[in-house]
Amino acid sequence: MPIKAPLIETFPIPTVNHLRGMETQTHTTTNMTTLPILAEITGNLHVAAAALAAGLGIGLLGAKAAEATGRNPGAFGNILTISIILAALAEGLIFIAIFLGPK
C-alpha cells in the first residue's frame, strides 16, 4: 500500500529575528498550490530540452566546421554551405517544439 503525502505541510521560515535567536514564522502550503506550477514546468520541459539540444548542436557544428576549414581551406565554400543548412535544421527543432507542443 503506497504511503500518501500529507496535504498540508508546515515548515519554519528563517527570518532576521530567527538569526538573532527570536521565534520563527511558520508558513503553511498545500499540494494544491504546487500542482499547477509543476504542471506548467513539465508542460514546457520539451521546449527547454529542444533549445538545449539545438544550442549544443549548433556549437558543435561551428567547432567542426572551423576544424574542417583549417584542415582544408580550399573547401571553405562547401563547408560553409553545409554548415548553414544544418544550423537552420537545428534551429527548426526549437520552433517545432514550441508550436507543436501541448497548449
DRENBAKE-51382 format. One record per atom (N, C-alpha, C, CB): y, x, z; residue in three letters. Coordinates in Angstrom, 3 decimals, decimal comma, padded with zeros to 6 digits. Glycine has a CB too. Example, Ala and Ser with C-alpha at 12.3 -4.5 7.8 and 13.67 -1.06 7.14 Angstrom:
BEGIN
<r yy="-005,690" xx="013,190" zz="007,800" residuo="ALA"/>
<r yy="-004,500" xx="012,300" zz="007,800" residuo="ALA"/>
<r yy="-003,300" xx="013,200" zz="007,800" residuo="ALA"/>
<r yy="-004,473" xx="011,308" zz="009,046" residuo="ALA"/>
<r yy="-002,250" xx="012,850" zz="007,080" residuo="SER"/>
<r yy="-001,060" xx="013,670" zz="007,140" residuo="SER"/>
<r yy="000,030" xx="012,900" zz="007,870" residuo="SER"/>
<r yy="-000,598" xx="014,084" zz="005,725" residuo="SER"/>
This chain:
BEGIN
<r yy="-001,173" xx="000,847" zz="000,000" residuo="MET"/>
<r yy="000,000" xx="000,000" zz="000,000" residuo="MET"/>
<r yy="001,242" xx="000,897" zz="000,000" residuo="MET"/>
<r yy="-000,006" xx="-000,966" zz="001,226" residuo="MET"/>
<r yy="002,140" xx="000,705" zz="-000,975" residuo="PRO"/>
<r yy="003,321" xx="001,572" zz="-001,038" residuo="PRO"/>
<r yy="004,280" xx="001,299" zz="000,110" residuo="PRO"/>
<r yy="004,043" xx="001,387" zz="-002,366" residuo="PRO"/>
<r yy="004,973" xx="002,329" zz="000,516" residuo="ILE"/>
<r yy="005,960" xx="002,214" zz="001,589" residuo="ILE"/>
<r yy="007,283" xx="001,782" zz="000,969" residuo="ILE"/>
<r yy="006,117" xx="003,566" zz="002,373" residuo="ILE"/>
<r yy="007,862" xx="000,733" zz="001,515" residuo="LYS"/>
<r yy="009,129" xx="000,221" zz="000,993" residuo="LYS"/>
<r yy="010,300" xx="000,913" zz="001,684" residuo="LYS"/>
<r yy="009,219" xx="-001,311" zz="001,183" residuo="LYS"/>
<r yy="011,307" xx="001,264" zz="000,888" residuo="ALA"/>
<r yy="012,518" xx="001,872" zz="001,439" residuo="ALA"/>
<r yy="013,366" xx="000,796" zz="002,103" residuo="ALA"/>
<r yy="013,328" xx="002,604" zz="000,334" residuo="ALA"/>
<r yy="014,071" xx="001,145" zz="003,148" residuo="PRO"/>
<r yy="014,947" xx="000,145" zz="003,779" residuo="PRO"/>
<r yy="016,095" xx="-000,221" zz="002,848" residuo="PRO"/>
<r yy="015,500" xx="000,673" zz="005,122" residuo="PRO"/>
<r yy="016,513" xx="-001,473" zz="002,933" residuo="LEU"/>
<r yy="017,593" xx="-001,938" zz="002,087" residuo="LEU"/>
<r yy="018,955" xx="-001,447" zz="002,563" residuo="LEU"/>
<r yy="017,583" xx="-003,437" zz="002,027" residuo="LEU"/>
<r yy="019,077" xx="-001,191" zz="003,848" residuo="ILE"/>
<r yy="020,359" xx="-000,750" zz="004,385" residuo="ILE"/>
<r yy="020,152" xx="000,591" zz="005,089" residuo="ILE"/>
<r yy="020,961" xx="-001,816" zz="005,366" residuo="ILE"/>
<r yy="020,952" xx="001,564" zz="004,706" residuo="GLU"/>
<r yy="020,875" xx="002,888" zz="005,322" residuo="GLU"/>
<r yy="022,212" xx="003,190" zz="005,977" residuo="GLU"/>
<r yy="020,505" xx="003,987" zz="004,273" residuo="GLU"/>
<r yy="022,158" xx="003,788" zz="007,144" residuo="THR"/>
<r yy="023,369" xx="004,184" zz="007,839" residuo="THR"/>
<r yy="023,304" xx="005,689" zz="008,063" residuo="THR"/>
<r yy="023,535" xx="003,412" zz="009,189" residuo="THR"/>
<r yy="024,350" xx="006,374" zz="007,670" residuo="PHE"/>
<r yy="024,378" xx="007,817" zz="007,862" residuo="PHE"/>
<r yy="025,772" xx="008,231" zz="008,297" residuo="PHE"/>
<r yy="023,959" xx="008,561" zz="006,571" residuo="PHE"/>
<r yy="025,853" xx="009,299" zz="009,084" residuo="PRO"/>
<r yy="027,178" xx="009,734" zz="009,568" residuo="PRO"/>
<r yy="027,952" xx="010,460" zz="008,484" residuo="PRO"/>
<r yy="027,033" xx="010,644" zz="010,794" residuo="PRO"/>
<r yy="029,267" xx="010,243" zz="008,487" residuo="ILE"/>
<r yy="030,163" xx="010,939" zz="007,581" residuo="ILE"/>
<r yy="030,979" xx="011,927" zz="008,410" residuo="ILE"/>
<r yy="031,090" xx="009,938" zz="006,803" residuo="ILE"/>
<r yy="030,855" xx="013,223" zz="008,109" residuo="PRO"/>
<r yy="031,662" xx="014,174" zz="008,882" residuo="PRO"/>
<r yy="033,138" xx="014,048" zz="008,527" residuo="PRO"/>
<r yy="031,182" xx="015,615" zz="008,635" residuo="PRO"/>
<r yy="033,972" xx="014,036" zz="009,534" residuo="THR"/>
<r yy="035,417" xx="013,949" zz="009,336" residuo="THR"/>
<r yy="036,073" xx="015,126" zz="010,059" residuo="THR"/>
<r yy="035,982" xx="012,580" zz="009,858" residuo="THR"/>
<r yy="037,379" xx="015,213" zz="009,940" residuo="VAL"/>
<r yy="038,103" xx="016,282" zz="010,634" residuo="VAL"/>
<r yy="037,913" xx="016,145" zz="012,145" residuo="VAL"/>
<r yy="039,613" xx="016,248" zz="010,272" residuo="VAL"/>
<r yy="037,923" xx="014,903" zz="012,636" residuo="ASN"/>
<r yy="037,722" xx="014,689" zz="014,067" residuo="ASN"/>
<r yy="036,320" xx="015,111" zz="014,485" residuo="ASN"/>
<r yy="037,960" xx="013,218" zz="014,430" residuo="ASN"/>
<r yy="035,349" xx="014,924" zz="013,616" residuo="HIS"/>
<r yy="033,985" xx="015,328" zz="013,916" residuo="HIS"/>
<r yy="033,907" xx="016,852" zz="014,073" residuo="HIS"/>
<r yy="033,023" xx="014,844" zz="012,808" residuo="HIS"/>
<r yy="034,624" xx="017,561" zz="013,221" residuo="LEU"/>
<r yy="034,615" xx="019,015" zz="013,312" residuo="LEU"/>
<r yy="035,273" xx="019,499" zz="014,597" residuo="LEU"/>
<r yy="035,316" xx="019,621" zz="012,109" residuo="LEU"/>
<r yy="036,166" xx="018,688" zz="015,144" residuo="ARG"/>
<r yy="036,813" xx="019,036" zz="016,405" residuo="ARG"/>
<r yy="035,988" xx="018,598" zz="017,611" residuo="ARG"/>
<r yy="038,193" xx="018,408" zz="016,471" residuo="ARG"/>
<r yy="034,860" xx="017,970" zz="017,376" residuo="GLY"/>
<r yy="033,993" xx="017,551" zz="018,473" residuo="GLY"/>
<r yy="034,141" xx="016,101" zz="018,850" residuo="GLY"/>
<r yy="034,256" xx="018,383" zz="019,661" residuo="GLY"/>
<r yy="034,845" xx="015,299" zz="018,075" residuo="MET"/>
<r yy="035,006" xx="013,884" zz="018,384" residuo="MET"/>
<r yy="033,920" xx="013,083" zz="017,663" residuo="MET"/>
<r yy="036,425" xx="013,384" zz="017,979" residuo="MET"/>
<r yy="034,020" xx="011,781" zz="017,739" residuo="GLU"/>
<r yy="032,990" xx="010,914" zz="017,184" residuo="GLU"/>
<r yy="032,975" xx="010,941" zz="015,655" residuo="GLU"/>
<r yy="033,195" xx="009,494" zz="017,672" residuo="GLU"/>
<r yy="031,841" xx="010,524" zz="015,106" residuo="THR"/>
<r yy="031,712" xx="010,424" zz="013,653" residuo="THR"/>
<r yy="031,847" xx="008,965" zz="013,251" residuo="THR"/>
<r yy="030,355" xx="011,012" zz="013,164" residuo="THR"/>
<r yy="032,293" xx="008,770" zz="012,034" residuo="GLN"/>
<r yy="032,329" xx="007,432" zz="011,473" residuo="GLN"/>
<r yy="030,997" xx="007,192" zz="010,783" residuo="GLN"/>
<r yy="033,530" xx="007,251" zz="010,482" residuo="GLN"/>
<r yy="030,560" xx="005,947" zz="010,761" residuo="THR"/>
<r yy="029,323" xx="005,634" zz="010,050" residuo="THR"/>
<r yy="029,663" xx="004,812" zz="008,824" residuo="THR"/>
<r yy="028,321" xx="004,876" zz="010,964" residuo="THR"/>
<r yy="028,898" xx="005,061" zz="007,790" residuo="HIS"/>
<r yy="029,093" xx="004,359" zz="006,527" residuo="HIS"/>
<r yy="027,787" xx="003,664" zz="006,186" residuo="HIS"/>
<r yy="029,538" xx="005,336" zz="005,380" residuo="HIS"/>
<r yy="027,856" xx="002,397" zz="005,856" residuo="THR"/>
<r yy="026,664" xx="001,635" zz="005,521" residuo="THR"/>
<r yy="026,644" xx="001,375" zz="004,022" residuo="THR"/>
<r yy="026,613" xx="000,305" zz="006,314" residuo="THR"/>
<r yy="025,530" xx="001,672" zz="003,412" residuo="THR"/>
<r yy="025,373" xx="001,413" zz="001,982" residuo="THR"/>
<r yy="024,072" xx="000,657" zz="001,754" residuo="THR"/>
<r yy="025,392" xx="002,736" zz="001,165" residuo="THR"/>
<r yy="024,018" xx="-000,061" zz="000,685" residuo="THR"/>
<r yy="022,796" xx="-000,766" zz="000,328" residuo="THR"/>
<r yy="022,288" xx="-000,249" zz="-000,997" residuo="THR"/>
<r yy="023,029" xx="-002,284" zz="000,263" residuo="THR"/>
<r yy="021,018" xx="-000,466" zz="-001,229" residuo="ASN"/>
<r yy="020,435" xx="-000,065" zz="-002,507" residuo="ASN"/>
<r yy="020,982" xx="-000,898" zz="-003,650" residuo="ASN"/>
<r yy="018,920" xx="-000,183" zz="-002,460" residuo="ASN"/>
<r yy="021,534" xx="-002,049" zz="-003,344" residuo="MET"/>
<r yy="022,051" xx="-002,919" zz="-004,395" residuo="MET"/>
<r yy="023,314" xx="-002,337" zz="-005,023" residuo="MET"/>
<r yy="022,336" xx="-004,314" zz="-003,836" residuo="MET"/>
<r yy="024,049" xx="-001,492" zz="-004,310" residuo="THR"/>
<r yy="025,241" xx="-000,901" zz="-004,895" residuo="THR"/>
<r yy="024,920" xx="000,345" zz="-005,714" residuo="THR"/>
<r yy="026,236" xx="-000,560" zz="-003,808" residuo="THR"/>
<r yy="023,802" xx="000,988" zz="-005,432" residuo="THR"/>
<r yy="023,445" xx="002,195" zz="-006,175" residuo="THR"/>
<r yy="022,650" xx="001,890" zz="-007,432" residuo="THR"/>
<r yy="022,655" xx="003,129" zz="-005,296" residuo="THR"/>
<r yy="022,056" xx="000,730" zz="-007,528" residuo="LEU"/>
<r yy="021,248" xx="000,404" zz="-008,700" residuo="LEU"/>
<r yy="022,052" xx="000,343" zz="-009,997" residuo="LEU"/>
<r yy="020,559" xx="-000,908" zz="-008,482" residuo="LEU"/>
<r yy="023,225" xx="-000,288" zz="-010,033" residuo="PRO"/>
<r yy="023,988" xx="-000,273" zz="-011,292" residuo="PRO"/>
<r yy="024,421" xx="001,132" zz="-011,710" residuo="PRO"/>
<r yy="025,214" xx="-001,156" zz="-011,160" residuo="PRO"/>
<r yy="024,716" xx="001,983" zz="-010,728" residuo="ILE"/>
<r yy="025,109" xx="003,352" zz="-011,049" residuo="ILE"/>
<r yy="023,930" xx="004,102" zz="-011,653" residuo="ILE"/>
<r yy="025,628" xx="004,083" zz="-009,794" residuo="ILE"/>
<r yy="022,759" xx="003,953" zz="-011,052" residuo="LEU"/>
<r yy="021,567" xx="004,615" zz="-011,597" residuo="LEU"/>
<r yy="021,214" xx="004,073" zz="-012,972" residuo="LEU"/>
<r yy="020,377" xx="004,442" zz="-010,649" residuo="LEU"/>
<r yy="021,393" xx="002,786" zz="-013,182" residuo="ALA"/>
<r yy="021,104" xx="002,208" zz="-014,487" residuo="ALA"/>
<r yy="022,053" xx="002,746" zz="-015,544" residuo="ALA"/>
<r yy="021,192" xx="000,689" zz="-014,427" residuo="ALA"/>
<r yy="023,304" xx="002,942" zz="-015,188" residuo="GLU"/>
<r yy="024,277" xx="003,489" zz="-016,135" residuo="GLU"/>
<r yy="023,964" xx="004,939" zz="-016,460" residuo="GLU"/>
<r yy="025,695" xx="003,374" zz="-015,575" residuo="GLU"/>
<r yy="023,546" xx="005,702" zz="-015,462" residuo="ILE"/>
<r yy="023,208" xx="007,109" zz="-015,697" residuo="ILE"/>
<r yy="021,975" xx="007,220" zz="-016,578" residuo="ILE"/>
<r yy="022,977" xx="007,844" zz="-014,364" residuo="ILE"/>
<r yy="020,923" xx="006,483" zz="-016,266" residuo="THR"/>
<r yy="019,699" xx="006,591" zz="-017,060" residuo="THR"/>
<r yy="019,870" xx="005,981" zz="-018,425" residuo="THR"/>
<r yy="018,544" xx="005,929" zz="-016,349" residuo="THR"/>
<r yy="020,779" xx="005,040" zz="-018,586" residuo="GLY"/>
<r yy="021,022" xx="004,449" zz="-019,891" residuo="GLY"/>
<r yy="021,722" xx="005,394" zz="-020,840" residuo="GLY"/>
<r yy="021,827" xx="003,204" zz="-019,746" residuo="GLY"/>
<r yy="022,494" xx="006,329" zz="-020,318" residuo="ASN"/>
<r yy="023,227" xx="007,274" zz="-021,152" residuo="ASN"/>
<r yy="022,632" xx="008,669" zz="-021,119" residuo="ASN"/>
<r yy="024,660" xx="007,332" zz="-020,720" residuo="ASN"/>
<r yy="021,474" xx="008,819" zz="-020,540" residuo="LEU"/>
<r yy="020,843" xx="010,129" zz="-020,438" residuo="LEU"/>
<r yy="020,429" xx="010,662" zz="-021,803" residuo="LEU"/>
<r yy="019,634" xx="010,059" zz="-019,522" residuo="LEU"/>
<r yy="020,055" xx="009,779" zz="-022,709" residuo="HIS"/>
<r yy="019,645" xx="010,228" zz="-024,048" residuo="HIS"/>
<r yy="020,820" xx="010,828" zz="-024,817" residuo="HIS"/>
<r yy="019,043" xx="009,058" zz="-024,844" residuo="HIS"/>
<r yy="022,028" xx="010,342" zz="-024,575" residuo="VAL"/>
<r yy="023,206" xx="010,895" zz="-025,249" residuo="VAL"/>
<r yy="023,482" xx="012,310" zz="-024,736" residuo="VAL"/>
<r yy="024,446" xx="009,983" zz="-025,027" residuo="VAL"/>
<r yy="023,348" xx="012,504" zz="-023,437" residuo="ALA"/>
<r yy="023,560" xx="013,835" zz="-022,867" residuo="ALA"/>
<r yy="022,518" xx="014,818" zz="-023,374" residuo="ALA"/>
<r yy="023,523" xx="013,776" zz="-021,340" residuo="ALA"/>
<r yy="021,270" xx="014,375" zz="-023,473" residuo="ALA"/>
<r yy="020,212" xx="015,255" zz="-023,977" residuo="ALA"/>
<r yy="020,445" xx="015,606" zz="-025,449" residuo="ALA"/>
<r yy="018,833" xx="014,588" zz="-023,802" residuo="ALA"/>
<r yy="020,880" xx="014,648" zz="-026,235" residuo="ALA"/>
<r yy="021,165" xx="014,918" zz="-027,648" residuo="ALA"/>
<r yy="022,349" xx="015,862" zz="-027,801" residuo="ALA"/>
<r yy="021,440" xx="013,611" zz="-028,397" residuo="ALA"/>
<r yy="023,380" xx="015,698" zz="-026,979" residuo="ALA"/>
<r yy="024,540" xx="016,583" zz="-027,050" residuo="ALA"/>
<r yy="024,165" xx="018,003" zz="-026,636" residuo="ALA"/>
<r yy="025,674" xx="016,055" zz="-026,161" residuo="ALA"/>
<r yy="023,345" xx="018,120" zz="-025,608" residuo="LEU"/>
<r yy="022,903" xx="019,436" zz="-025,164" residuo="LEU"/>
<r yy="022,054" xx="020,119" zz="-026,232" residuo="LEU"/>
<r yy="022,114" xx="019,319" zz="-023,858" residuo="LEU"/>
<r yy="021,138" xx="019,373" zz="-026,826" residuo="ALA"/>
<r yy="020,273" xx="019,936" zz="-027,861" residuo="ALA"/>
<r yy="021,069" xx="020,324" zz="-029,103" residuo="ALA"/>
<r yy="019,177" xx="018,939" zz="-028,234" residuo="ALA"/>
<r yy="022,039" xx="019,506" zz="-029,486" residuo="ALA"/>
<r yy="022,851" xx="019,833" zz="-030,657" residuo="ALA"/>
<r yy="023,724" xx="021,053" zz="-030,396" residuo="ALA"/>
<r yy="023,722" xx="018,639" zz="-031,052" residuo="ALA"/>
<r yy="024,279" xx="021,158" zz="-029,218" residuo="GLY"/>
<r yy="025,089" xx="022,320" zz="-028,883" residuo="GLY"/>
<r yy="024,281" xx="023,606" zz="-028,890" residuo="GLY"/>
<r yy="025,731" xx="022,131" zz="-027,535" residuo="GLY"/>
<r yy="023,084" xx="023,544" zz="-028,302" residuo="LEU"/>
<r yy="022,214" xx="024,716" zz="-028,329" residuo="LEU"/>
<r yy="021,785" xx="025,055" zz="-029,749" residuo="LEU"/>
<r yy="020,987" xx="024,484" zz="-027,455" residuo="LEU"/>
<r yy="021,482" xx="024,027" zz="-030,524" residuo="GLY"/>
<r yy="021,055" xx="024,258" zz="-031,907" residuo="GLY"/>
<r yy="022,141" xx="024,892" zz="-032,753" residuo="GLY"/>
<r yy="020,622" xx="022,961" zz="-032,538" residuo="GLY"/>
<r yy="023,367" xx="024,431" zz="-032,614" residuo="ILE"/>
<r yy="024,465" xx="024,993" zz="-033,389" residuo="ILE"/>
<r yy="024,775" xx="026,416" zz="-032,925" residuo="ILE"/>
<r yy="025,717" xx="024,105" zz="-033,271" residuo="ILE"/>
<r yy="024,665" xx="026,670" zz="-031,636" residuo="GLY"/>
<r yy="024,869" xx="028,025" zz="-031,132" residuo="GLY"/>
<r yy="023,836" xx="028,997" zz="-031,661" residuo="GLY"/>
<r yy="024,842" xx="028,029" zz="-029,630" residuo="GLY"/>
<r yy="022,574" xx="028,580" zz="-031,644" residuo="LEU"/>
<r yy="021,518" xx="029,433" zz="-032,194" residuo="LEU"/>
<r yy="021,676" xx="029,609" zz="-033,699" residuo="LEU"/>
<r yy="020,142" xx="028,845" zz="-031,879" residuo="LEU"/>
<r yy="022,075" xx="028,563" zz="-034,368" residuo="LEU"/>
<r yy="022,288" xx="028,633" zz="-035,817" residuo="LEU"/>
<r yy="023,384" xx="029,643" zz="-036,156" residuo="LEU"/>
<r yy="022,655" xx="027,244" zz="-036,375" residuo="LEU"/>
<r yy="024,487" xx="029,607" zz="-035,434" residuo="GLY"/>
<r yy="025,565" xx="030,558" zz="-035,680" residuo="GLY"/>
<r yy="025,147" xx="031,990" zz="-035,392" residuo="GLY"/>
<r yy="026,768" xx="030,203" zz="-034,846" residuo="GLY"/>
<r yy="024,379" xx="032,184" zz="-034,321" residuo="ALA"/>
<r yy="023,916" xx="033,530" zz="-033,983" residuo="ALA"/>
<r yy="022,986" xx="034,079" zz="-035,053" residuo="ALA"/>
<r yy="023,208" xx="033,527" zz="-032,631" residuo="ALA"/>
<r yy="022,059" xx="033,268" zz="-035,491" residuo="LYS"/>
<r yy="021,106" xx="033,731" zz="-036,506" residuo="LYS"/>
<r yy="021,769" xx="033,897" zz="-037,866" residuo="LYS"/>
<r yy="019,938" xx="032,757" zz="-036,618" residuo="LYS"/>
<r yy="022,776" xx="033,074" zz="-038,167" residuo="ALA"/>
<r yy="023,497" xx="033,238" zz="-039,434" residuo="ALA"/>
<r yy="024,288" xx="034,540" zz="-039,430" residuo="ALA"/>
<r yy="024,440" xx="032,041" zz="-039,684" residuo="ALA"/>
<r yy="024,892" xx="034,872" zz="-038,306" residuo="ALA"/>
<r yy="025,623" xx="036,144" zz="-038,212" residuo="ALA"/>
<r yy="024,663" xx="037,324" zz="-038,311" residuo="ALA"/>
<r yy="026,419" xx="036,219" zz="-036,892" residuo="ALA"/>
<r yy="023,498" xx="037,182" zz="-037,688" residuo="GLU"/>
<r yy="022,489" xx="038,242" zz="-037,769" residuo="GLU"/>
<r yy="021,987" xx="038,425" zz="-039,203" residuo="GLU"/>
<r yy="021,312" xx="037,927" zz="-036,837" residuo="GLU"/>
<r yy="021,747" xx="037,305" zz="-039,893" residuo="ALA"/>
<r yy="021,269" xx="037,384" zz="-041,272" residuo="ALA"/>
<r yy="022,329" xx="037,962" zz="-042,201" residuo="ALA"/>
<r yy="020,846" xx="036,007" zz="-041,762" residuo="ALA"/>
<r yy="023,587" xx="037,616" zz="-041,975" residuo="THR"/>
<r yy="024,664" xx="038,172" zz="-042,796" residuo="THR"/>
<r yy="024,811" xx="039,670" zz="-042,542" residuo="THR"/>
<r yy="025,994" xx="037,449" zz="-042,507" residuo="THR"/>
<r yy="024,599" xx="040,103" zz="-041,322" residuo="GLY"/>
<r yy="024,656" xx="041,524" zz="-041,014" residuo="GLY"/>
<r yy="023,545" xx="042,311" zz="-041,678" residuo="GLY"/>
<r yy="024,599" xx="041,728" zz="-039,533" residuo="GLY"/>
<r yy="022,379" xx="041,687" zz="-041,799" residuo="ARG"/>
<r yy="021,254" xx="042,373" zz="-042,434" residuo="ARG"/>
<r yy="021,374" xx="042,405" zz="-043,953" residuo="ARG"/>
<r yy="019,955" xx="041,706" zz="-042,043" residuo="ARG"/>
<r yy="021,939" xx="041,321" zz="-044,511" residuo="ASN"/>
<r yy="022,058" xx="041,237" zz="-045,970" residuo="ASN"/>
<r yy="023,422" xx="040,647" zz="-046,323" residuo="ASN"/>
<r yy="020,903" xx="040,373" zz="-046,582" residuo="ASN"/>
<r yy="024,439" xx="041,455" zz="-046,411" residuo="PRO"/>
<r yy="025,790" xx="040,932" zz="-046,691" residuo="PRO"/>
<r yy="025,916" xx="040,281" zz="-048,063" residuo="PRO"/>
<r yy="026,799" xx="042,045" zz="-046,583" residuo="PRO"/>
<r yy="025,058" xx="040,609" zz="-048,984" residuo="GLY"/>
<r yy="025,127" xx="040,021" zz="-050,321" residuo="GLY"/>
<r yy="024,738" xx="038,552" zz="-050,347" residuo="GLY"/>
<r yy="024,242" xx="040,785" zz="-051,259" residuo="GLY"/>
<r yy="023,996" xx="038,093" zz="-049,340" residuo="ALA"/>
<r yy="023,552" xx="036,699" zz="-049,292" residuo="ALA"/>
<r yy="024,487" xx="035,837" zz="-048,445" residuo="ALA"/>
<r yy="022,130" xx="036,618" zz="-048,740" residuo="ALA"/>
<r yy="025,732" xx="036,297" zz="-048,276" residuo="PHE"/>
<r yy="026,685" xx="035,584" zz="-047,421" residuo="PHE"/>
<r yy="026,889" xx="034,142" zz="-047,859" residuo="PHE"/>
<r yy="028,016" xx="036,304" zz="-047,415" residuo="PHE"/>
<r yy="027,052" xx="033,902" zz="-049,152" residuo="GLY"/>
<r yy="027,319" xx="032,548" zz="-049,651" residuo="GLY"/>
<r yy="026,173" xx="031,594" zz="-049,382" residuo="GLY"/>
<r yy="027,602" xx="032,585" zz="-051,133" residuo="GLY"/>
<r yy="024,953" xx="032,038" zz="-049,641" residuo="ASN"/>
<r yy="023,782" xx="031,180" zz="-049,407" residuo="ASN"/>
<r yy="023,589" xx="030,894" zz="-047,914" residuo="ASN"/>
<r yy="022,515" xx="031,840" zz="-049,984" residuo="ASN"/>
<r yy="023,787" xx="031,910" zz="-047,094" residuo="ILE"/>
<r yy="023,620" xx="031,730" zz="-045,645" residuo="ILE"/>
<r yy="024,673" xx="030,763" zz="-045,107" residuo="ILE"/>
<r yy="023,716" xx="033,091" zz="-044,908" residuo="ILE"/>
<r yy="025,907" xx="030,905" zz="-045,576" residuo="LEU"/>
<r yy="026,981" xx="030,011" zz="-045,136" residuo="LEU"/>
<r yy="026,702" xx="028,569" zz="-045,540" residuo="LEU"/>
<r yy="028,323" xx="030,465" zz="-045,716" residuo="LEU"/>
<r yy="026,229" xx="028,368" zz="-046,766" residuo="THR"/>
<r yy="025,932" xx="027,011" zz="-047,239" residuo="THR"/>
<r yy="024,843" xx="026,361" zz="-046,407" residuo="THR"/>
<r yy="025,516" xx="027,035" zz="-048,705" residuo="THR"/>
<r yy="023,769" xx="027,083" zz="-046,175" residuo="ILE"/>
<r yy="022,659" xx="026,535" zz="-045,383" residuo="ILE"/>
<r yy="023,101" xx="026,289" zz="-043,941" residuo="ILE"/>
<r yy="021,442" xx="027,492" zz="-045,412" residuo="ILE"/>
<r yy="023,926" xx="027,178" zz="-043,393" residuo="SER"/>
<r yy="024,398" xx="027,010" zz="-042,011" residuo="SER"/>
<r yy="025,261" xx="025,764" zz="-041,858" residuo="SER"/>
<r yy="025,188" xx="028,242" zz="-041,566" residuo="SER"/>
<r yy="026,122" xx="025,502" zz="-042,824" residuo="ILE"/>
<r yy="026,981" xx="024,312" zz="-042,748" residuo="ILE"/>
<r yy="026,148" xx="023,042" zz="-042,835" residuo="ILE"/>
<r yy="028,036" xx="024,330" zz="-043,870" residuo="ILE"/>
<r yy="025,161" xx="023,029" zz="-043,712" residuo="ILE"/>
<r yy="024,300" xx="021,845" zz="-043,849" residuo="ILE"/>
<r yy="023,516" xx="021,607" zz="-042,558" residuo="ILE"/>
<r yy="023,325" xx="022,011" zz="-045,045" residuo="ILE"/>
<r yy="022,944" xx="022,660" zz="-041,995" residuo="LEU"/>
<r yy="022,154" xx="022,493" zz="-040,770" residuo="LEU"/>
<r yy="023,024" xx="022,130" zz="-039,566" residuo="LEU"/>
<r yy="021,377" xx="023,769" zz="-040,474" residuo="LEU"/>
<r yy="024,242" xx="022,639" zz="-039,509" residuo="ALA"/>
<r yy="025,147" xx="022,264" zz="-038,413" residuo="ALA"/>
<r yy="025,521" xx="020,781" zz="-038,508" residuo="ALA"/>
<r yy="026,425" xx="023,142" zz="-038,440" residuo="ALA"/>
<r yy="025,717" xx="020,297" zz="-039,709" residuo="ALA"/>
<r yy="026,029" xx="018,870" zz="-039,880" residuo="ALA"/>
<r yy="024,846" xx="018,001" zz="-039,469" residuo="ALA"/>
<r yy="026,417" xx="018,573" zz="-041,340" residuo="ALA"/>
<r yy="023,651" xx="018,446" zz="-039,772" residuo="LEU"/>
<r yy="022,467" xx="017,681" zz="-039,347" residuo="LEU"/>
<r yy="022,311" xx="017,692" zz="-037,829" residuo="LEU"/>
<r yy="021,199" xx="018,250" zz="-040,004" residuo="LEU"/>
<r yy="022,601" xx="018,820" zz="-037,208" residuo="ALA"/>
<r yy="022,520" xx="018,887" zz="-035,747" residuo="ALA"/>
<r yy="023,569" xx="017,991" zz="-035,094" residuo="ALA"/>
<r yy="022,694" xx="020,335" zz="-035,268" residuo="ALA"/>
<r yy="024,770" xx="017,948" zz="-035,654" residuo="GLU"/>
<r yy="025,803" xx="017,056" zz="-035,125" residuo="GLU"/>
<r yy="025,430" xx="015,592" zz="-035,346" residuo="GLU"/>
<r yy="027,157" xx="017,359" zz="-035,781" residuo="GLU"/>
<r yy="024,709" xx="015,319" zz="-036,391" residuo="GLY"/>
<r yy="024,273" xx="013,944" zz="-036,652" residuo="GLY"/>
<r yy="023,373" xx="013,397" zz="-035,562" residuo="GLY"/>
<r yy="023,555" xx="013,874" zz="-037,972" residuo="GLY"/>
<r yy="022,660" xx="014,273" zz="-034,861" residuo="LEU"/>
<r yy="021,812" xx="013,814" zz="-033,754" residuo="LEU"/>
<r yy="022,628" xx="013,135" zz="-032,666" residuo="LEU"/>
<r yy="021,036" xx="014,985" zz="-033,159" residuo="LEU"/>
<r yy="023,804" xx="013,659" zz="-032,393" residuo="ILE"/>
<r yy="024,641" xx="013,072" zz="-031,345" residuo="ILE"/>
<r yy="025,095" xx="011,671" zz="-031,758" residuo="ILE"/>
<r yy="025,868" xx="013,974" zz="-031,055" residuo="ILE"/>
<r yy="025,522" xx="011,538" zz="-033,011" residuo="PHE"/>
<r yy="026,000" xx="010,230" zz="-033,467" residuo="PHE"/>
<r yy="024,867" xx="009,213" zz="-033,515" residuo="PHE"/>
<r yy="026,650" xx="010,351" zz="-034,848" residuo="PHE"/>
<r yy="023,683" xx="009,637" zz="-033,882" residuo="ILE"/>
<r yy="022,536" xx="008,724" zz="-033,861" residuo="ILE"/>
<r yy="022,255" xx="008,283" zz="-032,434" residuo="ILE"/>
<r yy="021,281" xx="009,394" zz="-034,474" residuo="ILE"/>
<r yy="022,298" xx="009,203" zz="-031,491" residuo="ALA"/>
<r yy="022,029" xx="008,849" zz="-030,097" residuo="ALA"/>
<r yy="023,099" xx="007,929" zz="-029,540" residuo="ALA"/>
<r yy="021,930" xx="010,103" zz="-029,240" residuo="ALA"/>
<r yy="024,360" xx="008,141" zz="-029,923" residuo="ILE"/>
<r yy="025,442" xx="007,303" zz="-029,389" residuo="ILE"/>
<r yy="025,389" xx="005,895" zz="-029,973" residuo="ILE"/>
<r yy="026,809" xx="007,941" zz="-029,684" residuo="ILE"/>
<r yy="025,266" xx="005,795" zz="-031,287" residuo="PHE"/>
<r yy="025,392" xx="004,497" zz="-031,933" residuo="PHE"/>
<r yy="024,105" xx="003,680" zz="-031,952" residuo="PHE"/>
<r yy="025,866" xx="004,687" zz="-033,324" residuo="PHE"/>
<r yy="022,967" xx="004,333" zz="-031,918" residuo="LEU"/>
<r yy="021,707" xx="003,591" zz="-031,951" residuo="LEU"/>
<r yy="021,070" xx="003,453" zz="-030,574" residuo="LEU"/>
<r yy="020,738" xx="004,267" zz="-032,888" residuo="LEU"/>
<r yy="021,717" xx="003,962" zz="-029,565" residuo="GLY"/>
<r yy="021,192" xx="003,862" zz="-028,212" residuo="GLY"/>
<r yy="021,342" xx="002,449" zz="-027,663" residuo="GLY"/>
<r yy="021,893" xx="004,855" zz="-027,299" residuo="GLY"/>
<r yy="020,706" xx="002,173" zz="-026,525" residuo="PRO"/>
<r yy="020,821" xx="000,843" zz="-025,917" residuo="PRO"/>
<r yy="022,243" xx="000,568" zz="-025,466" residuo="PRO"/>
<r yy="019,865" xx="000,709" zz="-024,731" residuo="PRO"/>
<r yy="022,673" xx="-000,636" zz="-025,648" residuo="LYS"/>
<r yy="024,032" xx="-001,037" zz="-025,257" residuo="LYS"/>
<r yy="024,011" xx="-001,682" zz="-023,896" residuo="LYS"/>
<r yy="024,643" xx="-001,998" zz="-026,287" residuo="LYS"/>
